[in-house]
Amino acid sequence: MSKKTFFNFTLFDGTTDQDEADAWFTVDTETGKLVDRGQGTPAEADEQVDLGGQYVMPGFFNVHTHVSANPLALNGSHNSESEVSVFAWTNLQALLKSGVTYVRGCGNDYDVDVKLKRLQKTGQLPHTPRMLTSGKAFSMTGGHGDSATGGHAVDSPDEMRKAVRTAFKNGAESVKVMATGGVMTPNDFMEDAQLSVAKMHVAVEEAHHKRRVVAAHAEGNPGIQNALDAGVDSIEHGFYVNESEAKQMVKQGTYLTPTLIAEWVIPEFGNGDLPDWEVKKAADALDDTYVNMKRAFKLGVKFTCGTDAGTPYNGFDKTPEEFGLLTKLGMTNAEAYQCSTLNSPKLLGVADEYGTLEVGKFADFQVLKKDPLADTANVVQADKQVYLGGHREF
């Protein structure tokens, strides 16, 4: 076993709200996992890396990404599969460079994430984060996400069952269903219910048979309630989650991915570029979102980290900015980061090996110049070092 010891840094391992001064850890370079850690004099190893008194924290999870999308294509785009594949590779690299070491797809054109992961497994997709794929999303005909290249249109429970089974057969590792309309669809609204409880329950049933998770795009009501009653694993967006739904989420163990930055950037940057109806939808929802999510957090709902990367103005480098918005919900800086380090890996079923910097887990981490616990702005650093399995990627 070849060992590499990193030393001379302050560690936030993602499990508590405290830093560890004068820290070190050792990585098995063959497995990429931590085998030892401590403070003070570092353990001997085949290679030693002095991090120069900087700060180390876990790589981020982003559990809501659309790597096939172009955030600068403000009114959508119709690109070929070849073009989308190149965009997606570039987008994955931008995510990793920003400190994101694990992503979940939440609907991608042409099942591009599924196909790129095959290349990643054979070493042909360098400098990209670990992935849990979704392929295309599942929507009703004419609903949010229904498109020739990006969605499965299903209009009965049987159609849903067939489509989910086919997606798994083709390599998808998770499911994204559309419970409501959305900001970016001109002919529906956040409060419009779309896929029914019965249809989404079939998706949950099929996914859980294979120990896989279901994410529900659910912005308003009654769609949030429908998705909860169907038994989904996570509510994505959830801008209008109410008190009774939050209590049901706590009882069922349902996670909430707030994607705050996706909502914030549209009124912030969209005036004059985006259609007035789209800007108004997002602006009207934002103030309500903070009120509703503060209540949900106080009631004990488990929040994850996801940004909806790929939506307008919502670039693949913006995950670090989500944490400052999460603190507006009443979270401490550490609690905001733990949406990524603790809750997101649990949602995806990978917490035994990823998320925190504990012995036995993969050494996926970032090196920062300033203390992340002191200010969430300190994780928004363009020239940070990023490691996967103890190997430097950026």
Residue pairs with C-beta under 8 A, 6 or more apart in sequence:
1 28
1 30
1 35
2 28
2 29
2 30
2 46
2 47
3 26
3 27
3 28
3 29
3 35
3 43
3 45
3 46
3 47
4 26
4 27
4 29
4 45
4 46
4 47
4 48
4 49
4 390
5 24
5 25
5 26
5 27
5 42
5 43
5 44
5 45
5 47
5 48
5 49
6 24
6 25
6 26
6 27
6 48
6 49
6 51
6 56
6 390
7 23
7 24
7 42
7 48
7 49
7 50
7 51
8 22
8 24
8 42
8 50
8 51
8 52
8 53
9 23
9 24
9 51
9 52
9 53
9 54
9 55
9 56
9 367
10 19
10 20
10 21
10 22
10 23
10 53
10 54
10 55
10 56
10 371
11 19
11 20
11 23
11 25
11 37
11 55
11 56
11 57
11 357
12 18
12 19
12 20
12 55
12 56
12 57
12 58
12 334
12 337
12 371
12 372
12 373
13 20
13 57
13 58
13 356
13 357
13 358
14 57
14 58
14 337
14 338
14 340
14 341
14 342
14 355
14 356
14 357
15 341
15 342
15 356
15 358
16 334
17 332
17 334
17 335
17 373
18 373
19 55
19 371
19 373
20 39
21 39
22 39
22 40
23 37
23 38
23 39
23 56
24 37
24 38
24 39
24 40
24 42
24 43
25 34
25 36
25 37
25 38
25 357
25 359
25 363
26 34
26 35
26 36
26 37
26 42
26 43
26 45
27 33
27 34
27 35
27 363
27 389
27 390
28 34
28 35
28 390
29 46
29 47
29 390
29 391
31 389
32 362
32 363
32 388
32 389
32 390
32 391
33 353
33 360
33 361
33 362
33 363
33 389
34 357
34 358
34 359
34 360
34 361
34 362
34 363
35 359
36 43
36 359
37 357
37 358
37 359
42 48
51 367
54 367
54 368
54 369
55 367
55 368
55 369
55 370
55 371
55 372
55 378
56 357
56 365
56 366
56 367
56 368
57 337
57 357
57 365
57 366
57 368
57 372
57 379
58 101
58 337
58 340
58 341
58 355
58 356
58 357
58 364
58 365
58 366
59 99
59 100
59 101
59 102
59 129
59 364
59 365
59 366
59 386
59 387
59 388
60 98
60 99
60 100
60 101
60 102
60 305
60 319
60 320
60 340
60 366
61 100
61 101
61 102
61 103
61 104
61 304
61 305
61 340
61 341
61 344
61 345
61 348
61 354
61 355
62 95
62 100
62 102
62 103
62 104
62 305
62 306
62 307
62 309
62 319
62 340
63 103
63 104
63 106
63 215
63 234
63 257
63 304
63 305
63 306
63 344
63 347
63 348
64 104
64 106
64 215
64 236
64 257
64 259
64 306
64 307
64 308
64 309
65 91
65 95
65 103
65 104
65 105
65 106
65 306
65 307
65 308
65 309
65 310
65 316
66 105
66 106
66 107
66 108
66 308
66 309
66 310
66 311
67 87
67 88
67 91
67 92
67 95
67 103
67 105
67 108
67 112
67 113
67 116
67 309
67 310
67 316
68 84
68 87
68 88
68 91
68 108
68 109
68 110
68 112
68 113
68 150
68 310
69 87
69 91
69 108
69 109
69 309
69 310
69 311
70 77
70 79
70 87
70 310
71 309
71 310
71 311
71 312
71 313
71 314
71 315
71 316
74 270
74 273
74 274
74 312
74 313
75 274
75 275
76 184
78 149
79 87
79 109
81 109
81 110
81 112
81 149
84 109
84 110
84 112
84 149
85 110
85 112
85 115
85 116
88 108
88 112
88 113
88 116
89 116
89 125
89 128
91 309
91 310
91 316
92 103
92 116
92 125
92 128
92 129
92 131
92 316
93 127
93 128
94 315
94 316
94 317
95 103
95 128
95 129
95 309
95 316
95 317
95 319
96 127
96 128
96 129
96 386
96 388
96 393
96 394
97 127
97 317
97 386
97 393
97 394
98 316
98 317
98 318
98 319
98 320
99 319
99 320
99 366
99 379
99 384
99 386
100 129
100 319
101 129
101 130
101 354
101 364
101 365
101 366
101 386
101 388
102 129
102 130
102 131
102 132
102 344
102 345
102 348
102 350
102 354
102 355
102 364
103 129
103 130
103 131
103 132
104 131
104 132
104 134
104 174
104 215
104 306
104 348
105 113
105 114
105 131
105 132
105 133
105 134
105 135
105 174
105 176
106 134
106 137
106 176
106 215
106 217
106 236
106 306
106 308
107 134
107 136
107 137
107 145
107 150
107 151
107 176
107 217
108 114
108 133
108 134
108 135
108 136
108 150
109 136
109 147
109 149
109 150
110 136
110 149
110 150
111 133
111 135
111 136
111 167
111 170
111 171
111 172
113 131
113 133
113 134
113 135
114 133
114 135
114 170
114 171
114 172
114 173
115 171
116 125
116 128
116 131
117 131
117 133
117 171
118 171
119 125
120 128
120 131
127 393
127 394
129 388
130 354
130 364
130 388
132 173
132 174
132 348
132 350
133 171
133 172
133 173
133 174
134 172
134 173
134 174
134 175
134 176
134 215
135 167
135 170
135 171
135 172
136 149
136 150
136 151
136 152
136 167
137 145
137 150
137 151
137 152
137 176
137 177
137 178
137 217
138 145
138 151
138 152
138 154
138 160
138 163
138 164
138 175
138 176
138 177
138 178
138 195
138 203
139 145
139 146
139 151
139 152
139 153
139 154
139 177
139 178
139 194
139 195
140 146
140 153
140 154
140 155
140 178
140 194
140 195
140 199
141 153
141 155
142 153
142 187
143 153
143 178
143 181
143 185
143 188
143 194
143 195
144 178
144 180
144 181
144 182
144 184
144 185
144 188
144 194
144 217
145 151
145 178
145 182
145 217
146 153
151 178
152 163
152 167
154 160
154 163
154 195
154 199
156 199
157 198
157 199
157 201
157 202
160 195
160 199
160 200
160 202
160 203
161 202
161 206
164 175
164 202
164 203
164 206
164 207
165 206
167 175
168 206
168 210
168 212
173 212
174 207
174 212
174 213
174 214
174 215
174 348
175 203
175 206
175 207
175 212
175 213
175 214
175 215
176 214
176 215
176 216
176 217
176 236
177 195
177 199
177 200
177 203
177 214
177 215
177 216
177 217
177 227
177 232
178 194
178 195
178 216
178 217
179 193
179 194
179 195
179 200
179 216
179 217
179 218
179 223
179 224
179 226
179 227
179 230
179 232
180 190
180 191
180 192
180 193
180 194
180 217
180 218
180 219
180 220
180 223
180 224
181 188
181 189
181 190
181 191
181 192
181 194
181 219
181 220
182 188
182 190
182 217
182 219
182 237
183 190
183 219
183 263
183 266
183 278
183 281
183 282
183 285
183 311
184 278
184 311
184 312
186 275
186 277
186 278
188 194
189 220
189 281
190 219
190 220
190 239
190 240
190 281
190 285
191 219
191 220
191 221
191 222
191 223
191 240
192 220
192 223
193 222
193 223
193 226
194 223
195 226
196 226
197 226
197 229
197 230
198 230
200 214
200 216
200 226
200 227
200 230
200 232
201 229
201 230
201 231
203 214
203 230
204 214
204 230
204 231
204 232
204 233
207 213
207 214
208 214
208 231
211 349
213 233
213 234
213 347
213 348
213 349
214 231
214 232
214 233
214 234
215 232
215 233
215 234
215 236
215 257
216 223
216 227
216 230
216 232
216 234
216 235
216 236
217 236
217 237
218 224
218 226
218 227
218 235
218 236
218 237
218 238
219 237
219 238
219 239
219 240
219 285
220 239
220 240
221 240
221 242
221 245
224 235
224 238
224 240
224 241
224 242
224 245
225 245
227 235
228 235
228 245
228 248
228 249
228 252
228 254
231 252
232 254
233 254
233 255
233 347
234 254
234 255
234 256
234 257
234 304
234 347
235 241
235 249
235 254
235 255
235 256
235 257
236 257
236 259
236 306
236 308
237 257
237 258
237 259
237 262
237 263
237 308
238 256
238 257
238 258
238 292
238 293
238 296
239 258
239 263
239 285
239 288
239 289
239 292
239 293
240 285
240 288
240 289
240 292
241 249
241 256
241 292
241 293
241 296
241 301
242 292
243 295
243 299
246 295
246 296
246 299
246 301
247 299
248 254
249 255
249 256
249 296
249 301
249 302
250 299
250 300
250 301
253 302
254 301
254 302
255 301
255 302
255 303
255 304
255 343
255 346
255 347
256 293
256 296
256 301
256 302
256 303
256 304
257 303
257 304
257 305
257 306
258 289
258 293
258 303
258 306
258 326
258 329
259 306
259 307
259 308
260 289
260 293
260 322
260 325
260 326
260 328
261 307
261 308
261 314
261 318
261 321
261 322
261 325
262 307
262 308
262 311
262 314
263 282
263 285
263 286
263 289
264 286
264 325
265 311
265 312
265 313
265 314
265 318
266 274
266 278
266 279
266 282
266 283
266 311
266 312
266 313
267 279
267 282
267 283
267 286
268 313
269 312
269 313
270 278
270 279
270 282
270 312
270 313
271 279
274 312
278 312
290 328
290 329
293 303
293 329
294 329
294 330
297 303
297 329
297 330
297 331
298 330
302 343
302 346
303 326
303 329
303 331
303 339
303 343
304 339
304 340
304 343
304 344
304 347
305 319
305 322
305 323
305 326
305 339
305 340
305 343
305 344
306 322
306 344
307 314
307 318
307 319
307 322
308 314
309 315
309 316
309 318
309 319
310 316
320 376
320 379
320 380
320 381
321 380
323 333
323 336
323 337
323 340
323 376
323 379
324 336
324 376
324 377
326 335
326 336
326 339
327 333
327 336
327 376
331 339
333 372
333 373
333 374
333 375
333 376
334 373
336 376
337 372
340 355
341 355
341 356
342 351
342 355
342 356
344 355
345 351
345 354
345 355
345 356
346 355
352 361
353 360
353 361
353 362
354 361
354 362
354 364
355 361
357 363
357 365
362 388
362 389
363 387
363 389
363 390
364 387
364 388
364 389
365 386
365 387
366 379
366 384
366 385
366 386
366 387
367 384
367 385
367 386
367 387
368 378
368 379
368 381
368 384
369 378
369 381
369 384
370 378
370 381
371 378
372 378
372 379
384 394
385 392
385 394
386 392
386 393
386 394
387 393
